[in-house]
C-alpha cells in the first residue's frame, strides 16, 4: 500500500521520495544543484520564479539540466 506521506518521483532518472506537498524547489534542494541550470517537470519547462509554487505529484519526472560549456 502506498504511503501518502511521501511522493515517489524521478529526478534526472533516479528514484527519490519527497514529502507530500513538496514543490520543485524542494526537489532542487534535495539534489543540491547550483545555478545555472534549467528545470522541467514531465518535459515541461518551469521558470525559476515558479519553483517554490510548483507542487509535485507522485511519479513526476523532474529534469535538472546544467549547461555544458566549451566548444
N, C-alpha and C positions, 0 to 999 in steps of 0.2 A: 504494500500500500504506500503511495507517495506521501512524503512528509510536506505538509502545506507551509511549514516554516521556512522552507528553502526553495530556491529556483534553480533547477539544473539548466545551465547554459553552456554554449561553446564559445570560448574566447580564443581567437586565432587557431581554431580547430582542436583545442584542448578542452576537456571537460572540467567545469568548475561548478561550485554551488555558491550562490549568493543568498543573503537573507530575503525573505518575502518582502516585496515592496522596494527592492533595490532599483537604483537608477543606473544609467550609463556611467555617470560619474563614479559610482561605487565599483563598477567593473574596471574602470581605468585605474582607480586607486589600488584595487586588488593586484593588477598586473604590474603597476609601478612604472609604466612607460612615461618617459619625459618628452615634452614638446620638442620639436614639432612632430605632429602625427595627425592622421585623419581617422575618423571613426565611422563605421557603418554597422547598422543592425539589420539583419536579414537582407543584405545587399542594398540598403537604402542609406545614403549619406546622412549623418546627423551633424548639424552645425555645433561647434563648441559651446555656443551660448545656450544650447538645449540639453547638454549632458546631465545637468542636475535635475531636470524636469522630465527627461525621457525615461519613463518607467519600463522596466524589462518584464518580459513574460517568460514562462517556462519554455525551454528549448529554443530560445532566441540564439541566433548565430551572430556573434559580435566579431568584427574585424577591426583591429587597431593597427594602422599601417604607417610606418615611418618612411619618409622619403629616402631614396638612395642617391647619394651624391657621387660625383665623379663623372668620367666620360670615356 
